[in-house]
Amino acid sequence: MTVGIGARGIRRVLYPVGLLAAIVAAVLAGAGPSMAAQSSDTRLTFYSGYNGYGNIVCSIYLSPSTTLQDVNFKTDPYGCENDDTKSVRFVSSAVDYRGVQLTVFNDSSCRTTSDYAVTRIQPLNRSARVNSFEQNFVAGSITHTYHYRSGDLDGKVSCIRFQRLPV
């Protein structure tokens, strides 16, 4: 998108042809702007400290078409450090009305045999944060539930499962 001011002070906005074609196609298909923009790019940033601070363990970018993805921190292509993360920040390029769910596991195969936690955010209003995985809380559109097995999840995350929620 290019924004400029014309000769008479009129603001001009030029959109890339591909984006304009996608918007027109969505409108013609009856989707309208609200349906066309239900999902957005989402970035998950994991931190070695609590409250979304400390060293960045890794960042994972997920496109709107990503509906379900497991990431094993021992073998992932994102450079995530196994057994290091204690908190996470969610950032979305727009409001995601479908919402998202993130499950973090102490098990590298994403099994529930050890500690795990489920964070559900519906809708995802651009950003959210989980300060510690070993807690239960509800705050606005965020519900976080910790499933205790041995009390060993903060700093021991080995696998995550990301999924977009159904409409």
C-alpha positions in Angstrom: 0.0 0.0 0.0 1.3 3.4 -0.9 0.0 6.6 0.7 0.6 10.0 -0.8 -0.7 13.5 -0.9 -1.9 14.8 -4.4 -1.6 18.2 -5.9 -4.7 19.6 -4.1 -3.9 18.0 -0.7 -6.1 15.0 -1.4 -4.8 11.8 0.2 -4.3 9.0 -2.3 -4.0 5.4 -1.3 -2.7 2.9 -3.9 -3.1 -0.8 -3.1 -1.1 -3.6 -4.7 -3.0 -5.2 -7.5 -3.0 -8.6 -5.8 -4.5 -7.3 -2.6 -7.2 -5.3 -4.5 -8.0 -8.4 -6.5 -8.4 -10.5 -3.3 -10.7 -7.9 -1.7 -12.9 -7.8 -4.9 -13.0 -11.6 -5.1 -14.1 -11.8 -1.4 -16.8 -9.2 -1.9 -18.1 -10.8 -5.1 -18.2 -14.2 -3.3 -20.4 -12.7 -0.7 -17.8 -12.8 2.1 -17.7 -9.1 2.7 -14.9 -7.4 4.6 -15.8 -8.9 8.0 -15.7 -12.5 6.7 -12.5 -11.9 4.6 -10.6 -10.6 7.6 -11.6 -13.3 10.2 -8.0 -14.5 10.6 -4.8 -12.7 10.6 -1.1 -13.3 10.8 -0.1 -14.2 14.4 3.3 -14.1 16.0 4.0 -16.1 19.2 7.1 -14.9 21.0 8.4 -17.1 23.8 10.6 -15.7 26.6 13.0 -17.2 29.1 11.7 -15.0 31.9 8.3 -14.4 33.4 5.8 -11.7 32.3 7.0 -11.7 28.6 10.5 -10.5 29.6 14.0 -12.0 29.5 15.7 -13.4 26.5 13.6 -14.3 23.5 13.6 -18.1 23.2 12.1 -18.0 19.8 9.3 -16.4 17.6 6.9 -18.3 15.5 5.0 -16.6 12.7 1.7 -18.3 11.7 -0.2 -17.3 8.6 -4.0 -17.0 8.5 -4.2 -20.3 6.8 -2.5 -22.1 9.7 -5.2 -23.9 11.5 -3.2 -26.5 13.5 0.5 -26.8 14.1 2.6 -28.8 16.5 6.2 -27.6 17.2 8.6 -29.8 19.0 11.2 -27.5 20.6 13.9 -30.3 20.3 13.7 -30.5 16.5 11.8 -27.3 15.3 13.0 -25.1 12.4 12.4 -21.9 14.5 15.5 -22.2 16.7 13.4 -22.6 19.9 15.4 -23.7 22.9 14.0 -26.8 24.6 13.3 -26.4 28.4 13.8 -22.7 28.5 10.5 -20.8 28.1 8.4 -19.4 31.0 6.1 -16.9 29.2 4.6 -16.0 25.8 3.3 -13.0 24.0 0.7 -13.2 21.2 0.7 -10.5 18.6 -1.8 -10.4 15.7 -1.8 -8.1 12.7 -5.5 -7.5 13.1 -8.3 -8.7 15.4 -8.7 -12.4 14.9 -12.4 -13.1 15.6 -12.0 -16.8 15.3 -9.6 -16.8 18.2 -6.6 -19.0 18.9 -5.7 -21.8 21.3 -2.1 -22.5 22.4 -1.3 -25.6 24.4 2.3 -25.9 25.9 3.6 -29.3 27.0 6.5 -30.6 29.1 6.4 -33.6 26.7 8.3 -33.3 23.4 5.6 -35.3 21.6 2.8 -32.9 22.8 1.2 -35.5 25.1 -0.6 -34.8 28.3 1.3 -37.3 30.4 3.3 -34.5 32.0 2.4 -30.9 32.9 0.7 -28.9 30.2 -1.3 -25.7 29.9 -4.0 -24.5 27.6 -4.4 -20.8 26.6 -7.6 -19.9 24.8 -8.1 -16.4 23.4 -11.3 -15.5 21.6 -11.2 -13.1 20.0 -7.5 -12.3 19.8 -7.5 -8.5 20.1 -4.1 -7.8 18.5 -2.0 -8.8 21.6 -2.1 -10.9 24.7 0.4 -12.3 27.2 0.7 -15.3 29.5 3.1 -14.3 32.4 3.6 -17.9 33.6 2.3 -21.3 32.4 1.9 -22.6 35.9 -1.2 -20.7 36.8 -4.9 -20.5 36.1 -6.6 -17.2 35.2 -9.3 -15.6 33.2 -8.7 -12.0 31.9 -11.1 -10.5 29.3 -11.0 -12.8 26.3 -8.2 -14.9 27.7 -8.7 -18.2 29.6 -5.5 -20.0 30.8 -5.7 -23.4 32.4 -2.7 -25.2 34.0 -2.9 -29.0 34.2 -0.6 -30.1 37.0 1.1 -33.4 36.9 4.5 -32.9 38.7 4.7 -29.1 38.9 7.3 -28.7 36.2 6.2 -26.6 33.2 7.7 -23.1 33.5 11.2 -23.4 32.0 10.4 -26.9 30.8 8.3 -26.4 27.7 9.3 -29.0 25.0 6.3 -28.8 22.6 3.5 -26.5 21.6 0.3 -27.0 19.7 -1.2 -23.9 18.0 -4.7 -24.0 16.6 -7.3 -21.5 15.3 -10.7 -21.9 16.8 -13.8 -22.6 14.7 -16.0 -19.7 13.8 
